[in-house]
Amino acid sequence: RFSSNLELRSQGHAFANQAREFVQTNLEAICLENVQAFILVGNVCLAESNPDSESLYFAIANRMAQLLQLSKEDPVDDEVSREVKRRVWWSLYLIDRWASAGLGLPRHFHNGGLVPRLPMDEVMFSQLNVTGGPHNAKDMNNWQPGIWSHMISLVEIFGHIQDLNHELVDQTHWDENSIESRVLSLAEQLAKFEYELPPAMVYTIENLDFHVGRGIGRTFVALHLGYHHYCTLLYYQYLDQRRPPTSNTRVFAQRCKHHATEYCELIRTSDQHGGAEALYNIVGHMTVVSSSVLLHTLLLGDDHELPMARHRLESNFEFLVKLREIWPSVDIMMKRLIDFQEACLRTAQSDTHRFDKWMVKFLLQHALALDEKDSPTMPSPSTLPIGPVEDERLLERSRVTESII
């Protein structure tokens, strides 16, 4: 997929079919290697816009991991084998948070129970010495958490943000005080996560160069893209202009825009920084969500915000076009952004970012196509009156977004 040789890249689909046939013929071989194989094939299905098969392969990998008891340490394993098992188990945990949400399905992994130790530093793992046998004391004494460890801590908060957003659109009445309390609690968890990052894990250009030099620049970027994406999702509901004003409504809306902007800037920086490009599949969906916030600014923001918002939206779209060349499924993600923009243009000014089930499907269920957005049905404050001046202003700005997308 990443080859510049078009002939070689064109064989990707055939190779993917062969990989599926191979794992299917070895379905009953319950072993670590097969768990890894089903994870890989599940990701291939994700890339080729086959979400049902993706979910099936991930489910098989989860069950195999349970049968193998990968969460329990085997005393006969050397440290390399132990760490591989930990990484496979935690990979399934991360996948479950994303893939289940992508299809709107229940999660397989729940909080509590026996879990393995968090993954060690990526470079340390690559340098592990298996000759030390099952009790490699030197490697154990030098153990440090890796970037994946921080991703796992972050994705746990992501799960709570998903739950909150689903609960909101399932409720017939919104208790603003209760909602704000939940948002503040999750915001505090995200702030605590950021504050407790080791100095070398904080996003700076110097740290980016450092991790690129270690060969893990892309993983470092992925951590911080995830952070800004999850923050965007937490505050996204406050872009809904029908929400009753509270002391934090405007602050939360600005935070949403801030993190969407930071995400866009990080994508642009990483794309121009060798060894740090964010070219994995799901970044397409995250970029679409960031772009939808920029659309809010273009349609409803102050005049002085428009030039930079337009520039960032153009930058995001150029990146999506590039990503589509690698992952066919990004084409569907781009169409979701177009559907989102068209839904905005069919609605009144106060209703462009209405937070309802359609919106949650857009934000979380990335594997599913979007239906046409219905007229408002969710109990909420009355739609604000829109006059001819505002309508003309929205129409004029909509032409700008259409020209970009």
VOPAGU-2260 file (C-alpha; in pm, 1 decimal, decimal comma):
REM VOPAGU-2260
SITE   aa  ch    i         X         Y         Z
SITE  ARG   A    0       0,0       0,0       0,0
SITE  PHE   A    1     285,7     237,5      68,7
SITE  SER   A    2     490,8     149,2    -238,5
SITE  SER   A    3     542,4     409,7    -508,8
SITE  ASN   A    4     532,5     123,5    -760,9
SITE  LEU   A    5     175,8     129,4    -895,8
SITE  GLU   A    6     201,7    -224,0   -1034,0
SITE  LEU   A    7     301,8    -356,4    -694,8
SITE  ARG   A    8      28,4    -159,5    -519,6
SITE  SER   A    9    -232,1    -294,1    -762,0
SITE  GLN   A   10    -167,9    -644,8    -629,2
SITE  GLY   A   11    -280,8    -548,4    -279,1
SITE  HIS   A   12    -637,2    -672,5    -326,8
SITE  ALA   A   13    -519,4   -1012,3    -451,8
SITE  PHE   A   14    -280,5   -1047,7    -159,9
SITE  ALA   A   15    -560,1    -953,1      78,9
SITE  ASN   A   16    -784,6   -1225,7     -63,7
SITE  GLN   A   17    -506,6   -1481,8     -23,3
SITE  ALA   A   18    -452,3   -1373,2     336,2
SITE  ARG   A   19    -822,9   -1420,9     412,4
SITE  GLU   A   20    -821,7   -1766,3     253,5
SITE  PHE   A   21    -516,4   -1866,0     456,3
SITE  VAL   A   22    -657,1   -1765,7     796,0
SITE  GLN   A   23    -989,9   -1928,3     714,0
SITE  THR   A   24    -824,7   -2262,1     643,7
SITE  ASN   A   25    -642,2   -2238,8     979,5
SITE  LEU   A   26    -939,1   -2115,1    1179,4
SITE  GLU   A   27    -920,3   -2387,1    1444,5
SITE  ALA   A   28    -546,8   -2348,8    1508,2
SITE  ILE   A   29    -560,2   -2159,0    1836,1
SITE  CYS   A   30    -220,8   -1992,8    1874,8
SITE  LEU   A   31     -65,3   -1652,2    1920,7
SITE  GLU   A   32      36,8   -1631,7    1555,6
SITE  ASN   A   33    -323,1   -1682,3    1446,1
SITE  VAL   A   34    -442,7   -1407,4    1679,7
SITE  GLN   A   35    -194,6   -1174,8    1511,4
SITE  ALA   A   36    -304,3   -1297,0    1166,9
SITE  PHE   A   37    -671,6   -1231,0    1237,1
SITE  ILE   A   38    -586,0    -881,4    1360,8
SITE  LEU   A   39    -399,4    -810,6    1037,7
SITE  VAL   A   40    -677,6    -946,9     817,3
SITE  GLY   A   41    -935,9    -750,8    1016,7
SITE  ASN   A   42    -743,2    -432,5     944,0
SITE  VAL   A   43    -726,8    -527,8     574,9
SITE  CYS   A   44   -1107,1    -555,1     575,7
SITE  LEU   A   45   -1126,6    -211,7     740,0
SITE  ALA   A   46    -907,0     -68,6     465,1
SITE  GLU   A   47   -1126,0    -221,5     193,2
SITE  SER   A   48   -1453,4     -95,6     340,6
SITE  ASN   A   49   -1574,0    -437,5     454,9
SITE  PRO   A   50   -1677,9    -357,4     813,2
SITE  ASP   A   51   -1879,7    -674,4     875,4
SITE  SER   A   52   -1583,6    -900,0     796,9
SITE  GLU   A   53   -1356,1    -666,0     991,3
SITE  SER   A   54   -1574,0    -710,3    1299,1
SITE  LEU   A   55   -1588,0   -1087,6    1253,2
SITE  TYR   A   56   -1209,7   -1129,5    1229,3
SITE  PHE   A   57   -1151,1    -907,6    1532,7
SITE  ALA   A   58   -1409,2   -1107,1    1729,8
SITE  ILE   A   59   -1229,3   -1432,2    1644,8
SITE  ALA   A   60    -897,8   -1278,8    1750,3
SITE  ASN   A   61   -1054,0   -1170,4    2081,5
SITE  ARG   A   62   -1189,2   -1517,4    2152,7
SITE  MET   A   63    -859,0   -1683,7    2067,0
SITE  ALA   A   64    -676,7   -1444,8    2299,7
SITE  GLN   A   65    -915,6   -1542,0    2578,2
SITE  LEU   A   66    -866,5   -1913,4    2510,8
SITE  LEU   A   67    -489,6   -1863,8    2518,6
SITE  GLN   A   68    -521,3   -1658,8    2840,1
SITE  LEU   A   69    -290,5   -1391,3    2704,6
SITE  SER   A   70    -366,6   -1168,9    3002,3
SITE  LYS   A   71    -189,2   -1415,5    3233,7
SITE  GLU   A   72     188,7   -1436,7    3242,8
SITE  ASP   A   73     337,4   -1776,6    3173,0
SITE  PRO   A   74     645,5   -1834,4    3395,1
SITE  VAL   A   75     817,8   -2039,4    3122,6
SITE  ASP   A   76     808,5   -1752,6    2871,0
SITE  ASP   A   77    1113,8   -1539,4    2808,1
SITE  GLU   A   78    1061,8   -1162,4    2833,2
SITE  VAL   A   79    1026,9   -1118,7    2456,3
SITE  SER   A   80     738,5   -1367,7    2445,0
SITE  ARG   A   81     574,7   -1205,5    2745,5
SITE  GLU   A   82     595,8    -860,8    2592,9
SITE  VAL   A   83     460,7    -982,0    2257,8
SITE  LYS   A   84     160,7   -1134,5    2435,2
SITE  ARG   A   85     103,2    -812,8    2628,2
SITE  ARG   A   86     113,4    -609,2    2309,2
SITE  VAL   A   87    -126,2    -841,2    2129,7
SITE  TRP   A   88    -371,7    -830,5    2420,7
SITE  TRP   A   89    -358,8    -452,2    2451,1
SITE  SER   A   90    -384,8    -415,3    2072,0
SITE  LEU   A   91    -713,7    -602,4    2091,3
SITE  TYR   A   92    -826,0    -370,5    2370,9
SITE  LEU   A   93    -749,8     -61,8    2160,8
SITE  ILE   A   94    -913,1    -212,6    1853,7
SITE  ASP   A   95   -1225,0    -297,0    2053,8
SITE  ARG   A   96   -1268,5      64,7    2164,4
SITE  TRP   A   97   -1251,0     183,0    1802,8
SITE  ALA   A   98   -1403,2    -102,1    1601,4
SITE  SER   A   99   -1705,1    -153,5    1826,9
SITE  ALA   A  100   -1784,9     217,3    1811,3
SITE  GLY   A  101   -1730,2     218,0    1435,2
SITE  LEU   A  102   -2016,1     -27,4    1385,4
SITE  GLY   A  103   -2226,4      76,7    1681,6
SITE  LEU   A  104   -2177,7    -264,0    1849,1
SITE  PRO   A  105   -2123,8    -355,2    2217,4
SITE  ARG   A  106   -1762,9    -383,4    2332,9
SITE  HIS   A  107   -1593,0    -715,2    2405,2
SITE  PHE   A  108   -1355,0    -569,3    2664,0
SITE  HIS   A  109   -1491,2    -424,3    2986,8
SITE  ASN   A  110   -1315,2    -255,1    3276,1
SITE  GLY   A  111   -1211,3    -484,2    3560,4
SITE  GLY   A  112   -1069,1    -833,2    3568,3
SITE  LEU   A  113    -717,4    -955,0    3506,4
SITE  VAL   A  114    -513,6    -745,0    3264,4
SITE  PRO   A  115    -147,2    -775,8    3165,3
SITE  ARG   A  116     115,8    -518,2    3245,5
SITE  LEU   A  117     122,2    -218,7    3013,6
SITE  PRO   A  118     362,1    -234,7    2716,7
SITE  MET   A  119     720,8    -126,6    2767,6
SITE  ASP   A  120     910,1     142,1    2578,4
SITE  GLU   A  121     906,6      60,9    2207,1
SITE  VAL   A  122    1281,8      96,5    2153,6
SITE  MET   A  123    1360,7    -108,9    2464,7
SITE  PHE   A  124    1130,5    -380,3    2331,0
SITE  SER   A  125    1311,9    -387,8    1998,3
SITE  GLN   A  126    1640,3    -434,6    2185,5
SITE  LEU   A  127    1526,8    -708,4    2424,9
SITE  ASN   A  128    1774,9    -991,1    2461,2
SITE  VAL   A  129    1613,2   -1337,2    2461,9
SITE  THR   A  130    1935,3   -1508,6    2567,6
SITE  GLY   A  131    1859,9   -1413,2    2926,4
SITE  GLY   A  132    1593,8   -1686,0    2939,5
SITE  PRO   A  133    1259,4   -1661,2    3117,9
SITE  HIS   A  134    1387,7   -1432,0    3395,6
SITE  ASN   A  135    1578,3   -1157,6    3217,4
SITE  ALA   A  136    1644,8    -943,0    3525,9
SITE  LYS   A  137    1840,3    -675,4    3341,2
SITE  ASP   A  138    1554,7    -604,0    3100,4
SITE  MET   A  139    1300,1    -607,2    3382,6
SITE  ASN   A  140    1497,2    -357,9    3590,4
SITE  ASN   A  141    1519,9    -118,4    3295,5
SITE  TRP   A  142    1145,3    -131,8    3224,5
SITE  GLN   A  143     983,1     195,3    3121,6
SITE  PRO   A  144     632,8     257,4    2984,4
SITE  GLY   A  145     614,0     314,7    2611,6
SITE  ILE   A  146     396,9     533,2    2391,9
SITE  TRP   A  147     147,1     248,7    2364,9
SITE  SER   A  148     105,8     254,3    2743,3
SITE  HIS   A  149      -5,4     616,6    2724,3
SITE  MET   A  150    -236,7     536,9    2432,3
SITE  ILE   A  151    -407,0     270,6    2643,7
SITE  SER   A  152    -465,0     513,8    2930,3
SITE  LEU   A  153    -605,0     765,7    2684,0
SITE  VAL   A  154    -834,9     524,1    2502,0
SITE  GLU   A  155    -995,3     427,3    2832,7
SITE  ILE   A  156   -1111,4     789,7    2865,1
SITE  PHE   A  157   -1225,1     770,4    2502,5
SITE  GLY   A  158   -1458,5     488,2    2601,6
SITE  HIS   A  159   -1623,4     709,9    2864,5
SITE  ILE   A  160   -1663,9     990,0    2607,9
SITE  GLN   A  161   -1833,4     745,8    2370,4
SITE  ASP   A  162   -2070,3     636,4    2646,4
SITE  LEU   A  163   -2160,0     995,5    2733,7
SITE  ASN   A  164   -2239,3    1088,8    2373,7
SITE  HIS   A  165   -2458,5     782,8    2325,6
SITE  GLU   A  166   -2641,8     847,3    2652,8
SITE  LEU   A  167   -2715,6    1206,4    2554,1
SITE  VAL   A  168   -2893,9    1119,4    2231,2
SITE  ASP   A  169   -3086,0     835,2    2396,3
SITE  GLN   A  170   -3233,0    1065,6    2661,1
SITE  THR   A  171   -3567,3    1240,7    2621,4
SITE  HIS   A  172   -3466,9    1520,4    2857,5
SITE  TRP   A  173   -3127,6    1677,5    2907,5
SITE  ASP   A  174   -3024,8    1769,1    3260,2
SITE  GLU   A  175   -2770,8    2038,8    3180,2
SITE  ASN   A  176   -2619,3    2037,7    3528,9
SITE  SER   A  177   -2564,1    1662,2    3518,4
SITE  ILE   A  178   -2421,1    1677,3    3165,1
SITE  GLU   A  179   -2185,1    1959,0    3255,5
SITE  SER   A  180   -2068,5    1766,6    3561,6
SITE  ARG   A  181   -1987,3    1462,9    3344,5
SITE  VAL   A  182   -1804,4    1678,2    3090,2
SITE  LEU   A  183   -1601,1    1851,7    3359,8
SITE  SER   A  184   -1505,4    1514,7    3511,7
SITE  LEU   A  185   -1384,5    1379,5    3175,7
SITE  ALA   A  186   -1209,1    1709,0    3100,5
SITE  GLU   A  187   -1025,9    1675,0    3429,7
SITE  GLN   A  188    -917,8    1322,1    3337,9
SITE  LEU   A  189    -783,9    1442,6    3002,8
SITE  ALA   A  190    -602,2    1734,0    3168,2
SITE  LYS   A  191    -453,9    1495,4    3425,3
SITE  PHE   A  192    -338,0    1265,1    3146,3
SITE  GLU   A  193    -164,2    1551,9    2967,9
SITE  TYR   A  194     -12,0    1690,8    3288,9
SITE  GLU   A  195     131,3    1353,9    3392,6
SITE  LEU   A  196     298,8    1279,4    3058,6
SITE  PRO   A  197     676,7    1241,9    3096,3
SITE  PRO   A  198     864,2    1543,6    2955,1
SITE  ALA   A  199     978,2    1345,1    2650,2
SITE  MET   A  200     615,0    1253,1    2567,8
SITE  VAL   A  201     483,0    1609,9    2562,2
SITE  TYR   A  202     426,7    1735,4    2208,8
SITE  THR   A  203     699,6    1973,4    2097,6
SITE  ILE   A  204     896,2    1988,7    1774,0
SITE  GLU   A  205    1207,6    1891,7    1971,5
SITE  ASN   A  206    1034,5    1580,8    2109,2
SITE  LEU   A  207     900,8    1498,8    1763,3
SITE  ASP   A  208    1257,3    1509,0    1627,2
SITE  PHE   A  209    1371,7    1294,8    1920,3
SITE  HIS   A  210    1115,2    1022,2    1857,0
SITE  VAL   A  211    1168,7    1032,0    1479,8
SITE  GLY   A  212    1536,4     968,1    1552,7
SITE  ARG   A  213    1435,0     665,1    1759,5
SITE  GLY   A  214    1220,7     533,7    1474,2
SITE  ILE   A  215     888,0     587,7    1652,7
SITE  GLY   A  216     791,1     935,8    1532,5
SITE  ARG   A  217     466,1     810,8    1376,5
SITE  THR   A  218     361,9     643,9    1701,4
SITE  PHE   A  219     435,8     964,4    1892,9
SITE  VAL   A  220     220,4    1163,3    1650,1
SITE  ALA   A  221     -59,7     905,4    1676,8
SITE  LEU   A  222     -70,9     952,7    2055,0
SITE  HIS   A  223    -125,8    1327,3    2025,2
SITE  LEU   A  224    -367,3    1304,6    1733,4
SITE  GLY   A  225    -576,7    1073,3    1949,0
SITE  TYR   A  226    -564,4    1315,8    2240,0
SITE  HIS   A  227    -693,6    1608,0    2032,6
SITE  HIS   A  228    -956,3    1390,1    1864,7
SITE  TYR   A  229   -1096,1    1265,5    2195,9
SITE  CYS   A  230   -1105,9    1621,4    2333,2
SITE  THR   A  231   -1290,6    1734,2    2021,1
SITE  LEU   A  232   -1549,7    1460,4    2072,3
SITE  LEU   A  233   -1596,8    1549,8    2438,4
SITE  TYR   A  234   -1683,8    1912,7    2365,3
SITE  TYR   A  235   -1852,5    1863,7    2026,6
SITE  GLN   A  236   -2204,6    1875,7    2171,2
SITE  TYR   A  237   -2148,9    2243,8    2257,3
SITE  LEU   A  238   -2132,9    2338,8    1889,0
SITE  ASP   A  239   -2509,3    2282,8    1891,5
SITE  GLN   A  240   -2638,8    2640,2    1903,1
SITE  ARG   A  241   -2977,1    2534,8    2040,1
SITE  ARG   A  242   -2816,0    2443,6    2371,5
SITE  PRO   A  243   -2922,7    2667,5    2662,2
SITE  PRO   A  244   -2638,4    2896,1    2771,1
SITE  THR   A  245   -2449,2    2804,4    3085,6
SITE  SER   A  246   -2135,8    2947,5    3242,3
SITE  ASN   A  247   -1926,0    2697,8    3042,9
SITE  THR   A  248   -2113,9    2664,5    2713,5
SITE  ARG   A  249   -1901,0    2912,2    2520,2
SITE  VAL   A  250   -1578,9    2787,6    2685,7
SITE  PHE   A  251   -1652,8    2427,5    2588,8
SITE  ALA   A  252   -1736,9    2524,9    2229,8
SITE  GLN   A  253   -1407,3    2710,9    2205,0
SITE  ARG   A  254   -1221,4    2410,7    2344,7
SITE  CYS   A  255   -1377,0    2193,9    2075,7
SITE  LYS   A  256   -1257,0    2434,5    1807,5
SITE  HIS   A  257    -914,5    2459,1    1972,5
SITE  HIS   A  258    -853,4    2084,8    1970,3
SITE  ALA   A  259    -986,5    2044,1    1615,1
SITE  THR   A  260    -744,0    2316,5    1508,9
SITE  GLU   A  261    -453,5    2159,0    1698,2
SITE  TYR   A  262    -534,3    1829,3    1530,4
SITE  CYS   A  263    -523,7    1994,8    1187,4
SITE  GLU   A  264    -191,8    2165,1    1262,5
SITE  LEU   A  265     -39,2    1838,6    1385,8
SITE  ILE   A  266    -152,0    1653,7    1072,5
SITE  ARG   A  267       6,3    1922,4     855,8
SITE  THR   A  268     330,5    1926,5    1056,2
SITE  SER   A  269     365,5    1549,2    1065,1
SITE  ASP   A  270     296,0    1521,9     692,2
SITE  GLN   A  271     585,4    1756,9     622,4
SITE  HIS   A  272     817,1    1585,0     870,7
SITE  GLY   A  273     991,8    1274,0     741,3
SITE  GLY   A  274     938,1     972,9     964,8
SITE  ALA   A  275     634,1    1121,4    1138,7
SITE  GLU   A  276     357,2    1094,3     875,9
SITE  ALA   A  277      19,5     978,8    1008,6
SITE  LEU   A  278     -75,0     740,5     728,8
SITE  TYR   A  279    -280,5     481,7     915,2
SITE  ASN   A  280    -638,9     422,0     811,0
SITE  ILE   A  281    -848,1     559,1    1097,5
SITE  VAL   A  282    -674,3     896,9    1080,9
SITE  GLY   A  283    -902,8     959,7     784,0
SITE  HIS   A  284   -1207,4     951,6    1009,5
SITE  MET   A  285   -1043,8    1173,6    1270,3
SITE  THR   A  286    -954,7    1426,1    1000,3
SITE  VAL   A  287   -1316,3    1428,9     881,4
SITE  VAL   A  288   -1433,5    1508,4    1236,9
SITE  SER   A  289   -1176,6    1788,1    1264,2
SITE  SER   A  290   -1296,7    1923,2     929,3
SITE  SER   A  291   -1659,0    1928,2    1046,0
SITE  VAL   A  292   -1557,9    2162,9    1329,1
SITE  LEU   A  293   -1379,7    2386,8    1080,0
SITE  LEU   A  294   -1702,4    2389,5     877,6
SITE  HIS   A  295   -1878,9    2523,0    1186,4
SITE  THR   A  296   -1634,3    2813,6    1198,8
SITE  LEU   A  297   -1669,9    2881,2     827,0
SITE  LEU   A  298   -2048,2    2883,7     843,2
SITE  LEU   A  299   -2105,0    3049,6    1179,1
SITE  GLY   A  300   -1777,0    3199,9    1299,7
SITE  ASP   A  301   -1666,1    3560,9    1315,6
SITE  ASP   A  302   -1537,3    3719,9     996,0
SITE  HIS   A  303   -1178,3    3736,4    1119,1
SITE  GLU   A  304   -1178,2    3356,0    1173,1
SITE  LEU   A  305   -1271,0    3267,7     816,9
SITE  PRO   A  306    -938,6    3288,2     625,7
SITE  MET   A  307    -752,1    3057,0     861,3
SITE  ALA   A  308   -1046,5    2817,3     890,6
SITE  ARG   A  309   -1064,8    2795,4     512,9
SITE  HIS   A  310    -690,3    2735,0     487,4
SITE  ARG   A  311    -706,4    2455,4     745,9
SITE  LEU   A  312   -1006,0    2291,4     583,6
SITE  GLU   A  313    -826,2    2294,3     248,6
SITE  SER   A  314    -519,7    2143,0     417,1
SITE  ASN   A  315    -729,8    1867,0     573,2
SITE  PHE   A  316    -895,7    1785,7     242,9
SITE  GLU   A  317    -562,4    1769,8      60,0
SITE  PHE   A  318    -441,6    1526,0     324,2
SITE  LEU   A  319    -753,6    1310,4     284,3
SITE  VAL   A  320    -697,4    1293,1     -91,9
SITE  LYS   A  321    -343,1    1172,6     -27,1
SITE  LEU   A  322    -460,7     917,2     228,9
SITE  ARG   A  323    -725,6     785,6     -11,0
SITE  GLU   A  324    -452,9     671,2    -247,1
SITE  ILE   A  325    -334,7     428,6      23,1
SITE  TRP   A  326    -664,3     326,1     186,3
SITE  PRO   A  327    -974,8     281,8     -34,3
SITE  SER   A  328   -1202,6     316,4     269,7
SITE  VAL   A  329   -1099,5     682,4     306,7
SITE  ASP   A  330   -1317,3     753,0       2,4
SITE  ILE   A  331   -1624,5     660,9     209,0
SITE  MET   A  332   -1499,0     881,2     492,8
SITE  MET   A  333   -1463,7    1173,6     253,2
SITE  LYS   A  334   -1816,8    1115,0     127,1
SITE  ARG   A  335   -1933,9    1130,9     488,8
SITE  LEU   A  336   -1779,7    1477,6     513,5
SITE  ILE   A  337   -1957,0    1581,8     193,7
SITE  ASP   A  338   -2285,0    1444,3     332,4
SITE  PHE   A  339   -2222,3    1636,9     652,4
SITE  GLN   A  340   -2161,7    1959,1     465,1
SITE  GLU   A  341   -2473,8    1911,4     253,3
SITE  ALA   A  342   -2678,4    1843,4     568,2
SITE  CYS   A  343   -2549,7    2170,2     712,8
SITE  LEU   A  344   -2657,0    2361,0     402,2
SITE  ARG   A  345   -3009,8    2214,2     415,6
SITE  THR   A  346   -3070,2    2335,6     770,6
SITE  ALA   A  347   -3122,0    2664,6     946,0
SITE  GLN   A  348   -2824,4    2845,6    1092,6
SITE  SER   A  349   -2892,0    2726,7    1448,5
SITE  ASP   A  350   -2933,0    2365,1    1338,9
SITE  THR   A  351   -2615,6    2290,3    1140,6
SITE  HIS   A  352   -2446,0    2099,3    1424,2
SITE  ARG   A  353   -2752,5    1963,5    1602,0
SITE  PHE   A  354   -2632,8    1697,1    1846,3
SITE  ASP   A  355   -2858,5    1397,6    1779,3
SITE  LYS   A  356   -2832,1    1030,5    1681,4
SITE  TRP   A  357   -2732,7    1125,4    1326,7
SITE  MET   A  358   -2450,6    1337,2    1463,6
SITE  VAL   A  359   -2325,5    1063,4    1696,8
SITE  LYS   A  360   -2329,2     823,7    1402,7
SITE  PHE   A  361   -2116,6    1072,0    1211,5
SITE  LEU   A  362   -1874,7    1120,0    1501,9
SITE  LEU   A  363   -1832,8     760,9    1622,2
SITE  GLN   A  364   -1970,3     505,2    1375,2
SITE  HIS   A  365   -1708,1     562,8    1109,2
SITE  ALA   A  366   -1766,2     228,4     935,2
SITE  LEU   A  367   -2129,7     305,0     850,5
SITE  ALA   A  368   -2273,2     515,3     570,8
SITE  LEU   A  369   -2470,8     823,2     673,5
SITE  ASP   A  370   -2844,6     841,1     610,4
SITE  GLU   A  371   -3006,4    1167,1     510,6
SITE  LYS   A  372   -3042,0    1387,9     813,9
SITE  ASP   A  373   -3398,0    1420,8     940,7
SITE  SER   A  374   -3563,4    1737,0    1062,2
SITE  PRO   A  375   -3527,3    1814,2    1434,5
SITE  THR   A  376   -3712,2    1569,5    1659,0
SITE  MET   A  377   -3503,9    1563,7    1979,0
SITE  PRO   A  378   -3658,4    1752,8    2271,3
SITE  SER   A  379   -3449,5    2063,2    2318,8
SITE  PRO   A  380   -3471,2    2440,6    2337,4
SITE  SER   A  381   -3672,1    2601,9    2060,9
SITE  THR   A  382   -3491,0    2676,4    1740,5
SITE  LEU   A  383   -3364,1    3031,2    1741,9
SITE  PRO   A  384   -3535,2    3268,0    1497,0
SITE  ILE   A  385   -3326,9    3328,7    1188,0
SITE  GLY   A  386   -3375,6    3644,5     987,3
SITE  PRO   A  387   -3304,1    3715,3     618,6
SITE  VAL   A  388   -2965,3    3873,1     694,8
SITE  GLU   A  389   -2844,0    3562,2     874,2
SITE  ASP   A  390   -2983,8    3336,7     599,4
SITE  GLU   A  391   -2801,2    3536,2     331,2
SITE  ARG   A  392   -2481,3    3525,3     537,5
SITE  LEU   A  393   -2506,2    3147,2     573,9
SITE  LEU   A  394   -2573,5    3106,2     201,8
SITE  GLU   A  395   -2271,6    3316,6     110,0
SITE  ARG   A  396   -2041,6    3120,8     339,8
SITE  SER   A  397   -2182,2    2788,5     221,5
SITE  ARG   A  398   -2055,0    2868,7    -126,8
SITE  VAL   A  399   -1704,9    2890,1      19,7
SITE  THR   A  400   -1728,0    2548,1     184,0
SITE  GLU   A  401   -1871,7    2395,7    -134,7
SITE  SER   A  402   -1578,4    2528,3    -335,3
SITE  ILE   A  403   -1335,9    2359,0     -94,4
SITE  ILE   A  404   -1509,0    2021,6     -58,1
